[in-house]
Amino acid sequence: MRASVVICSYGRPEAAINLLHELTRQSYEDFETLLVCQGDKKDFEKIKTFVTDRYSLRCYYLPDPNLPHARNIGIKEASGEIVLFLDDDIKPAITLIEAHLANYKDASVAMVGGRILGEPWTEEVADSKIGMVRRFDGYAHMGFHKNIRRSVMHVKATNMSVRREIALEIDGFDERFEGTAEHEELDFCLRVLDKGHRIIFDPDAVIEHFVISTGGCRVKTKEESIYWLYRNHSLVFLNNLNKLFYPVLIIEYLIRIIRRSIIWRNPKVIISAWRGIRDGWKAHVMQASRKNIITG
C-alpha cells in the first residue's frame, strides 16, 4: 500500500525543511511527499532546494493562501492509495506512516487520526468523548493526546490520513473555510461519516506538535480570529448538523462572545463574532442555492 504525505506550508520554510528531513527516517518506505507552499515565492524556492533519495518529493506553489485548497491540490496530485496530512511544524515518530497504514487493513476504515503531543491547549475529556461531536451545538471534543484507540467522529488534520478514493468521493475539502481555516477538517470528517464510513483514532500514529507562533493560518488580531472562528463554525454546523438547533447555537454564541469581550475588555469582538455568524450563514445559503440551480 502506497502513501502520499501532504504538507501544506505557509510562512515557515525552515520548519517545512526540518519535517522533510525527519521523514527520511520513516520505517515505512513506500511513500511520496507532496509539499504545497503558499504565499511568498521565496519560501517556495527555499524549500525546493531540499533534496533526498529516501522518497519522492514534489513541490507545488499556491500564491494566494487557502489551506483547504492546498489540501485539495495534494489529494488531486497524490499517487498513493492513502493520503496523510501533516502540519509543517511537527516531528513525526519514525513509525508514523507505518502506524497509519496498519489501520487500513480493515476495509471499513476510511480515515485515521493520530496522537498529537505538545499542544498547550490540551483538553481533558472522558475517554468516551475523545473525538466526539455534540449534535445540538457542534462542539467538537478533542483529547487527541490520550493513549486510547477508538472510533471517533472527527480528528485533526495536523496528523490525519484518508483513503484517496473517499476524499475524491466527497469532493475533497470545502474551500469556503477561509481565513484561519478553522473547522475545515471537522467539516471533512462529518461528510465522510455521512457516507457511512468509519474514522479511527490511533495513538500509535504519534507526532509532536511544536505550535510555532508565526506563519500557518494565524491572524494578527483577536477581532480577526473571532470572526473566522464564528464564521467557520456557523458554516460547518449549517452544512452538517440539524438546523432546528441553530437558534440554540446562536444563543450559545452570544453568551460565549459577551463573556469573552468582558474578559478581554474588548467590545469590538462582539461585532466581529456577529459578522462571522452572518457570513457563515450567507456562505451556506449561497452554496445551497447553487446546488438547487444545478439540480433544478
VOZAZA-845282 format. One record per residue (C-alpha): residue in one letter; x, y, z. Coordinates in Angstrom, 1 decimal. Layout:
N
+----+--------+--------+--------+
! aa !      u !      v !      w !
+----+--------+--------+--------+
!  A !      X !      Y !      Z !
...
+----+--------+--------+--------+
//
This chain:
296
+----+--------+--------+--------+
! aa !      u !      v !      w !
+----+--------+--------+--------+
!  M !    0.0 !    0.0 !    0.0 !
!  R !    1.5 !    3.3 !   -1.1 !
!  A !    1.1 !    6.5 !    1.0 !
!  S !    1.2 !   10.1 !   -0.1 !
!  V !    2.3 !   12.5 !    2.6 !
!  V !    0.8 !   16.0 !    2.0 !
!  I !    2.4 !   19.0 !    3.8 !
!  C !    0.8 !   22.4 !    3.4 !
!  S !    3.2 !   25.2 !    4.4 !
!  Y !    2.7 !   28.9 !    4.8 !
!  G !    5.4 !   31.3 !    6.0 !
!  R !    7.6 !   28.6 !    7.7 !
!  P !   10.1 !   27.3 !    5.2 !
!  E !   12.6 !   26.3 !    7.8 !
!  A !   10.0 !   24.2 !    9.7 !
!  A !    8.9 !   22.6 !    6.4 !
!  I !   12.5 !   21.6 !    5.5 !
!  N !   13.1 !   20.2 !    9.0 !
!  L !   10.0 !   18.0 !    8.6 !
!  L !   11.2 !   16.8 !    5.1 !
!  H !   14.4 !   15.8 !    6.8 !
!  E !   12.6 !   14.0 !    9.6 !
!  L !   10.6 !   12.0 !    7.0 !
!  T !   13.9 !   10.4 !    5.7 !
!  R !   13.9 !    8.4 !    9.0 !
!  Q !   10.5 !    6.7 !    8.5 !
!  S !   10.4 !    2.9 !    8.9 !
!  Y !    7.9 !    2.6 !    6.1 !
!  E !    9.5 !    3.0 !    2.7 !
!  D !    6.7 !    3.1 !    0.1 !
!  F !    5.7 !    6.7 !    0.2 !
!  E !    6.0 !   10.0 !   -1.6 !
!  T !    5.8 !   13.5 !   -0.2 !
!  L !    3.9 !   16.4 !   -1.8 !
!  L !    4.6 !   19.9 !   -0.3 !
!  V !    2.2 !   22.7 !   -1.2 !
!  C !    3.9 !   26.1 !   -0.4 !
!  Q !    1.5 !   29.1 !    0.0 !
!  G !    2.3 !   32.8 !   -0.1 !
!  D !    5.8 !   34.1 !   -0.6 !
!  K !    7.5 !   32.7 !   -3.7 !
!  K !   10.9 !   33.0 !   -1.9 !
!  D !    9.7 !   30.4 !    0.7 !
!  F !    8.8 !   28.1 !   -2.2 !
!  E !   12.3 !   28.5 !   -3.8 !
!  K !   14.0 !   27.8 !   -0.4 !
!  I !   12.0 !   24.6 !    0.2 !
!  K !   12.7 !   23.4 !   -3.3 !
!  T !   16.4 !   23.2 !   -2.5 !
!  F !   15.8 !   20.2 !   -0.3 !
!  V !   17.0 !   17.0 !   -1.9 !
!  T !   16.6 !   13.4 !   -0.8 !
!  D !   16.9 !   10.0 !   -2.4 !
!  R !   14.9 !    8.4 !    0.5 !
!  Y !   11.5 !    9.2 !   -1.0 !
!  S !    9.9 !   11.0 !   -4.0 !
!  L !    9.3 !   14.8 !   -3.3 !
!  R !    7.1 !   17.1 !   -5.4 !
!  C !    6.6 !   20.7 !   -4.6 !
!  Y !    3.7 !   23.0 !   -5.6 !
!  Y !    3.2 !   26.7 !   -5.3 !
!  L !    0.0 !   28.5 !   -4.3 !
!  P !    0.3 !   32.3 !   -4.4 !
!  D !   -3.0 !   33.0 !   -2.6 !
!  P !   -3.1 !   31.2 !    0.8 !
!  N !   -6.1 !   28.9 !    1.3 !
!  L !   -5.5 !   25.8 !    3.4 !
!  P !   -8.4 !   23.7 !    2.1 !
!  H !   -7.4 !   24.5 !   -1.5 !
!  A !   -3.8 !   23.5 !   -0.7 !
!  R !   -5.0 !   20.2 !    0.7 !
!  N !   -7.1 !   19.6 !   -2.4 !
!  I !   -4.0 !   20.0 !   -4.6 !
!  G !   -2.4 !   17.3 !   -2.5 !
!  I !   -5.4 !   15.0 !   -2.9 !
!  K !   -5.6 !   15.6 !   -6.7 !
!  E !   -1.8 !   15.1 !   -7.3 !
!  A !   -1.3 !   12.1 !   -4.9 !
!  S !   -0.4 !    8.7 !   -6.4 !
!  G !   -0.8 !    6.8 !   -3.1 !
!  E !   -4.0 !    5.0 !   -2.0 !
!  I !   -3.7 !    6.7 !    1.4 !
!  V !   -3.2 !   10.4 !    1.8 !
!  L !   -1.5 !   11.5 !    5.0 !
!  F !   -1.8 !   15.2 !    6.0 !
!  L !    0.8 !   16.7 !    8.3 !
!  D !    1.3 !   20.2 !    9.6 !
!  D !    4.7 !   21.6 !    8.8 !
!  D !    5.7 !   22.3 !   12.4 !
!  I !    5.7 !   18.8 !   13.7 !
!  K !    8.1 !   15.9 !   14.5 !
!  P !    6.8 !   12.5 !   13.5 !
!  A !    7.6 !    9.3 !   15.2 !
!  I !    9.7 !    7.1 !   12.9 !
!  T !    6.8 !    4.6 !   12.7 !
!  L !    4.2 !    7.3 !   11.9 !
!  I !    3.3 !    6.2 !    8.3 !
!  E !    3.5 !    2.5 !    9.2 !
!  A !    1.1 !    3.0 !   12.1 !
!  H !   -1.4 !    5.0 !    9.9 !
!  L !   -1.4 !    2.4 !    7.2 !
!  A !   -1.8 !   -0.6 !    9.5 !
!  N !   -5.4 !    0.6 !   10.2 !
!  Y !   -6.4 !    0.4 !    6.5 !
!  K !   -6.2 !   -3.4 !    6.5 !
!  D !   -9.7 !   -3.1 !    7.8 !
!  A !  -11.8 !   -2.2 !    4.7 !
!  S !  -14.4 !   -0.3 !    6.8 !
!  V !  -11.8 !    2.3 !    7.9 !
!  A !  -11.9 !    5.5 !    5.8 !
!  M !   -9.8 !    7.8 !    7.9 !
!  V !   -7.3 !    7.7 !   10.7 !
!  G !   -6.3 !   10.4 !   13.2 !
!  G !   -3.0 !   10.1 !   15.1 !
!  R !   -1.9 !   11.1 !   18.6 !
!  I !   -0.8 !   14.7 !   19.0 !
!  L !    1.6 !   15.7 !   21.8 !
!  G !    2.9 !   19.1 !   22.8 !
!  E !   -0.1 !   21.3 !   22.2 !
!  P !   -0.7 !   23.8 !   25.1 !
!  W !   -4.5 !   23.8 !   24.8 !
!  T !   -4.8 !   20.1 !   25.5 !
!  E !   -8.4 !   19.3 !   26.7 !
!  E !   -9.0 !   16.8 !   29.4 !
!  V !  -12.0 !   14.8 !   28.3 !
!  A !  -13.5 !   11.4 !   29.3 !
!  D !  -12.2 !    8.6 !   27.2 !
!  S !  -15.8 !    8.1 !   25.8 !
!  K !  -15.8 !   11.7 !   24.5 !
!  I !  -12.5 !   11.6 !   22.6 !
!  G !  -13.1 !   12.9 !   19.0 !
!  M !  -16.9 !   13.1 !   19.5 !
!  V !  -19.1 !   16.0 !   18.3 !
!  R !  -22.2 !   17.3 !   20.2 !
!  R !  -25.0 !   17.2 !   17.7 !
!  F !  -27.1 !   20.1 !   19.2 !
!  D !  -24.3 !   22.7 !   19.0 !
!  G !  -21.4 !   21.3 !   17.0 !
!  Y !  -19.0 !   21.3 !   19.9 !
!  A !  -16.0 !   19.1 !   18.9 !
!  H !  -14.3 !   17.3 !   21.8 !
!  M !  -10.6 !   16.7 !   21.3 !
!  G !   -8.5 !   14.5 !   23.7 !
!  F !   -6.1 !   13.5 !   20.9 !
!  H !   -3.2 !   13.5 !   23.3 !
!  K !   -4.6 !   10.4 !   25.0 !
!  N !   -3.3 !    6.8 !   24.6 !
!  I !   -6.7 !    5.1 !   23.7 !
!  R !   -7.6 !    3.7 !   20.3 !
!  R !  -11.3 !    4.1 !   19.4 !
!  S !  -13.8 !    5.0 !   16.7 !
!  V !  -14.4 !    8.8 !   16.6 !
!  M !  -16.5 !   11.4 !   14.7 !
!  H !  -13.6 !   13.7 !   13.8 !
!  V !   -9.8 !   14.0 !   14.0 !
!  K !   -7.3 !   16.8 !   13.5 !
!  A !   -5.6 !   17.4 !   10.1 !
!  T !   -2.3 !   18.1 !   12.0 !
!  N !   -1.9 !   14.3 !   11.8 !
!  M !   -4.7 !   12.7 !    9.7 !
!  S !   -4.9 !   10.2 !    6.9 !
!  V !   -7.7 !    9.2 !    4.5 !
!  R !   -8.3 !    6.8 !    1.6 !
!  R !   -7.8 !    8.9 !   -1.5 !
!  E !  -10.8 !    7.4 !   -3.2 !
!  I !  -13.1 !    8.5 !   -0.4 !
!  A !  -11.5 !   12.0 !   -0.3 !
!  L !  -12.4 !   12.3 !   -4.0 !
!  E !  -15.9 !   10.8 !   -3.4 !
!  I !  -16.8 !   13.7 !   -1.1 !
!  D !  -15.1 !   16.3 !   -3.4 !
!  G !  -12.2 !   17.0 !   -1.0 !
!  F !  -12.1 !   19.8 !    1.5 !
!  D !  -14.6 !   22.7 !    1.3 !
!  E !  -12.6 !   25.7 !    0.2 !
!  R !  -15.2 !   28.1 !    1.7 !
!  F !  -13.4 !   27.5 !    5.0 !
!  E !  -11.2 !   30.5 !    4.5 !
!  G !   -9.1 !   32.7 !    6.8 !
!  T !   -7.8 !   30.6 !    9.7 !
!  A !   -9.5 !   27.6 !    8.1 !
!  E !  -11.0 !   26.8 !   11.5 !
!  H !  -13.2 !   23.6 !   11.3 !
!  E !  -12.2 !   22.6 !    7.8 !
!  E !  -11.2 !   19.1 !    8.9 !
!  L !  -14.3 !   18.8 !   11.1 !
!  D !  -16.5 !   19.5 !    8.0 !
!  F !  -14.4 !   17.0 !    6.0 !
!  C !  -14.8 !   14.3 !    8.7 !
!  L !  -18.6 !   14.8 !    9.1 !
!  R !  -19.1 !   14.4 !    5.4 !
!  V !  -17.0 !   11.1 !    5.5 !
!  L !  -19.3 !    9.9 !    8.3 !
!  D !  -22.4 !   10.9 !    6.4 !
!  K !  -21.3 !    8.4 !    3.6 !
!  G !  -21.3 !    5.6 !    6.2 !
!  H !  -17.6 !    5.3 !    6.6 !
!  R !  -15.5 !    4.8 !    9.9 !
!  I !  -12.9 !    7.1 !   11.4 !
!  I !  -10.3 !    5.7 !   13.8 !
!  F !   -8.2 !    7.5 !   16.4 !
!  D !   -4.9 !    5.5 !   16.7 !
!  P !   -2.5 !    6.7 !   19.4 !
!  D !    0.3 !    4.6 !   17.9 !
!  A !    0.5 !    7.1 !   15.0 !
!  V !    2.1 !    9.8 !   17.1 !
!  I !    3.7 !   13.2 !   16.4 !
!  E !    5.0 !   16.1 !   18.5 !
!  H !    3.4 !   19.5 !   17.5 !
!  F !    5.6 !   22.5 !   18.1 !
!  V !    2.8 !   25.1 !   17.6 !
!  I !    5.2 !   27.7 !   16.1 !
!  S !    3.8 !   31.2 !   16.8 !
!  T !    4.4 !   32.6 !   13.3 !
!  G !    3.1 !   31.5 !    9.9 !
!  G !    0.4 !   28.9 !    9.3 !
!  C !   -3.2 !   30.2 !    9.4 !
!  R !   -2.6 !   32.7 !   12.2 !
!  V !   -4.1 !   36.2 !   12.1 !
!  K !   -2.9 !   39.4 !   13.7 !
!  T !   -5.8 !   40.5 !   15.9 !
!  K !   -8.4 !   38.9 !   18.2 !
!  E !  -11.1 !   40.5 !   16.1 !
!  E !  -10.0 !   38.6 !   13.0 !
!  S !   -9.6 !   35.4 !   14.9 !
!  I !  -13.1 !   35.6 !   16.4 !
!  Y !  -14.6 !   36.5 !   13.0 !
!  W !  -13.2 !   33.4 !   11.4 !
!  L !  -13.9 !   31.2 !   14.4 !
!  Y !  -17.6 !   32.1 !   14.4 !
!  R !  -18.0 !   32.3 !   10.6 !
!  N !  -16.5 !   28.8 !   10.0 !
!  H !  -18.2 !   27.1 !   12.9 !
!  S !  -21.5 !   28.5 !   11.8 !
!  L !  -20.8 !   27.2 !    8.3 !
!  V !  -19.8 !   23.7 !    9.5 !
!  F !  -22.9 !   23.5 !   11.7 !
!  L !  -25.3 !   24.5 !    8.9 !
!  N !  -23.6 !   22.2 !    6.4 !
!  N !  -23.7 !   19.0 !    8.5 !
!  L !  -25.9 !   19.2 !   11.6 !
!  N !  -29.6 !   19.7 !   12.4 !
!  K !  -30.7 !   23.3 !   11.6 !
!  L !  -33.5 !   23.1 !   14.1 !
!  F !  -30.9 !   23.5 !   16.8 !
!  Y !  -29.4 !   26.6 !   15.1 !
!  P !  -31.4 !   29.1 !   17.3 !
!  V !  -29.9 !   27.3 !   20.4 !
!  L !  -26.5 !   27.7 !   18.9 !
!  I !  -27.0 !   31.4 !   18.3 !
!  I !  -27.8 !   31.9 !   22.0 !
!  E !  -24.7 !   29.9 !   23.0 !
!  Y !  -22.7 !   32.1 !   20.6 !
!  L !  -24.0 !   35.3 !   22.2 !
!  I !  -23.3 !   34.2 !   25.8 !
!  R !  -19.8 !   33.0 !   24.8 !
!  I !  -18.8 !   36.1 !   23.0 !
!  I !  -20.1 !   38.5 !   25.6 !
!  R !  -18.1 !   36.7 !   28.3 !
!  R !  -15.0 !   36.9 !   26.1 !
!  S !  -15.5 !   40.6 !   25.5 !
!  I !  -15.7 !   41.2 !   29.2 !
!  I !  -12.6 !   39.0 !   30.0 !
!  W !  -10.6 !   40.7 !   27.1 !
!  R !  -12.1 !   44.1 !   27.8 !
!  N !  -12.7 !   44.4 !   24.1 !
!  P !  -16.3 !   45.0 !   23.0 !
!  K !  -15.2 !   45.0 !   19.3 !
!  V !  -15.1 !   41.2 !   19.3 !
!  I !  -18.9 !   41.1 !   19.7 !
!  I !  -19.2 !   42.9 !   16.3 !
!  S !  -16.6 !   40.5 !   14.8 !
!  A !  -18.5 !   37.5 !   16.0 !
!  W !  -21.8 !   38.7 !   14.7 !
!  R !  -20.3 !   39.4 !   11.3 !
!  G !  -18.8 !   35.9 !   11.3 !
!  I !  -22.2 !   34.3 !   12.2 !
!  R !  -23.9 !   36.3 !    9.5 !
!  D !  -21.3 !   35.5 !    6.8 !
!  G !  -21.2 !   31.8 !    7.7 !
!  W !  -25.0 !   31.7 !    7.1 !
!  K !  -24.5 !   33.6 !    3.8 !
!  A !  -21.8 !   31.1 !    2.6 !
!  H !  -24.1 !   28.2 !    3.4 !
!  V !  -27.2 !   29.7 !    1.8 !
!  M !  -25.2 !   30.7 !   -1.4 !
!  Q !  -23.9 !   27.1 !   -1.8 !
!  A !  -27.3 !   25.6 !   -1.2 !
!  S !  -28.8 !   28.0 !   -3.9 !
!  R !  -26.1 !   26.9 !   -6.4 !
!  K !  -26.9 !   23.2 !   -5.7 !
!  N !  -30.6 !   23.9 !   -6.3 !
!  I !  -29.9 !   25.6 !   -9.6 !
!  I !  -27.7 !   22.7 !  -10.7 !
!  T !  -30.2 !   20.0 !   -9.8 !
!  G !  -33.4 !   22.0 !  -10.6 !
+----+--------+--------+--------+
//
